Amino acid sequence: MSSDAGWRIEISGRVQGVGFRPHVWRTAVALGVSGRVSNTGNGVQIDLFCSESKQHEFCQRLLLSLPPLACVDKITTLALKRGRVAKAGGFLIEPSPVQSSDNRISVPADLAPCDSCRAELFDPDSRRYRYPFISCTQCGPRLSILHALPYDRARTAMSMFPLCRNCAGEYENPADRRFHAETNACVACGPELWLEDARGQVAAAQDPFEDMARVIAAGGIVAIKGAGGFHLCCDARRANAVARLRTGKQRPHKPLAVMFEDIEQARACAHITTQQAETMSAAEAPVVLCRARPDSPLARNVAADVAWLGCMLPSTPVHLLLMVAVQRPLVMTSGNVSGAPTLIDNDAARALLLPWVDLLVLHDRPIVHRLDDAVVYQDDGAVELIRPGRGMVPVILPLPPGFRTDLPWLAVGGDLKNTFSFVQGGQLVLGTHQGDMQALAAYRAAASSGRDWMGLLRLRPVGVSRDCHPDYHSTRLADGLAGESMHSVQHHHAHMAACLFEHGHPLHAEPVLALCLDGLGYGQTGTLWGGECLYGSYSHVRRLGGLRPMPMPGADAAARQPWRMLVACLYQAQIEIESLKALWPWMGTARTQALQRMIETGIQSPLCSSAGRLFDAVAAALGCYAEGISHEGQAAMALEALAWEALEMQSDDVHHTGGRYAMQLTMTEGGWQLDASPLWPLLIEDLRAGCDRREVALRFHRSLVAGLLQLVQTIGTEQPFEKVVLTGGVMQNRLLRTWLRQALAAAGFEALCHHRVPCNDAGLSVGQAAVALARHQDKQHA
């Protein structure tokens, strides 16, 4: 082909907001080829005018030396028609076209300050010395300020800050690391930060970060406007300050994340592996759940009765400057009242936070998309996403083999840990954590966010999927967004499908078995599920077994008061409750007798097969929040913490052997049933004998793993499967999930676990989309 040939190169992946276009420019200039590059809604588009051999060399060089944060998923090259080939005339970075050649999606994530910007931030000779909005092509806000795709300054909140001469010079200089950095700014032209005191008055400050440090050192609470929303912070070592923050936030017990200046400071409070340190230090800067140290200097009320401490490093220059000033660990939690969405607006923060915080830290850059901090586990070399958030959303997954790529779709998730998923152009996009939708403000914020995302992605769904529960707020939201098709997806089937989808399980592959363990989900014919063995794939599943259903006396009240589940389990195990007063003095009183009557008559006492409720019952037996919980999973988390303490006291590392309790497996009309009733006499015997409750907790974990393994193996003698999906919120229990995976592997099964899609309800929308798409295709082919 002649030297005046032309080529259209389209690249998708993590190629926006990471300095990819400047990288393309430098590669082209080094080779002496002409052309142009621009962002599109799908990634990056390059028109290259050169010979075929030069085009091949260009692509090789481009991919061999990518920018540190870039990742190429797909590259396609087409020859341009002769009439579209331009004459040689240099290489340009052009304004990006709004319309793109296909519907693939490229949305850049927010990134923590890079090493170069950190060094410049603390360099007195730099013109950005201590400027709290420093950034470059490798770091800074992205999604949180994005109005529309493709990602260009004109389509972000930075458009209201025209570049000064110095910044414009950097933006246009190919040799500068801020060459085409869309968030480029400085003190002369960029966003400004200021402080307001408890009266709402602007506080004069020579150094605002030293003022913030003084307030925190005195036990005060500071609200900080970050990249994706407000944070509330205080000294994590002062119990009275933490208690004040909890009172104002109306969050009495749920663990709080802690921000550290560096890894060494964090290691004084938590056991942090090399891999966990790398994840904390990465550009995404998530909250990483690490094993808390028993000798930690943190106040106990930061994260009481849990095995894990949420650890994070500074995620923006504002946080970085603050941590250097305070020189101590800080509670760093979302700026809201529990149940409400995280605040993103200055006026709303003044109205809702000033009555009880001591200082507001504000700036004038608008937050377009609310982004809570991402939360992850780092386990066995892999990162597992628990809460999708800043730095780690959107999660973009390719459709597995067999799925049609021309069906735009929307899935609205569930009511707890709500997320939306969007399908377009052969990809699924998992959006950010929306929170729990019971409160009206949270419902409205989720609905607004869903519409914003649909606008950002230019999504016009042909169908919408939702949970089967008729009373979910998300179900009503889906009704208002319905496209041509509406699909209701059973809760646990969605959990299963989400894990399969993440692993790229083909649409028409062999069936698998799924262990779906969680608190509660709407089952078939209105029953309550939460401990199920489902067999099948995306389109269809059958329930082949699960935990024996147990009463929930008081219905929803039983999920909030674990002592009710203990009474129900003891009643089901036919244990004389009157005989247990020595262990639990409240047994045999009027309230437990009332519960027994409820169970006997079935009044306000529905049956549930929930693993979460079984954990609650055992937790109550061991004195873990028996009277009531203030947040989801509180009693079960305390039970897991006891088991971890017992494990750490043992010299051996053989986790799923040793002492355990019996469970019984029987065949019923509904399939194989794992009955926990036999464990209760043995557990009670241990408690009466004075056995350490930590050892009892550990034995329960071993017992459940052994029982579930027996259930899987028994079903495996009747149905063909090689893979077992481990899913549902209970799989956040690291002991349970790790031991199950090990036990299944030893038995010859391949365990599929969640990593990029949460195993809890935050992953439901992914599974809802997968199931609905599969069924939609089946229906069209029928």
Summary of the structure (lengths in Angstrom):
residues: 782
radius of gyration: 27.7
end to end distance: 48.3
largest distance: 94.2
contacts: 2878
relative contact order: 0.09
helix: 36%
strand: 22%
